[in-house]
């Protein structure tokens, strides 16, 4: 028994996108939309809500990089 085809809007462009193994770019409609989304994450246009995992002001702190003397 084959599962029914599910179609959702592409998160990038809004066009119909098939959610299934035949669409290797799911949930996007195309490789282009997938790469646009990746670029948005790389440019920090998208962020996950919450506290930062690391304090960016203390990245040079030697406690992060223990010496092996």
Secondary structure, DSSP 4 states (H G I P E B T S, - for coil): -PPPPEEEE-TTT--EEEESTT-TTTTSSSHHHHHHHHHHHHTT-S---S--SS-GGGTT-GGGS----
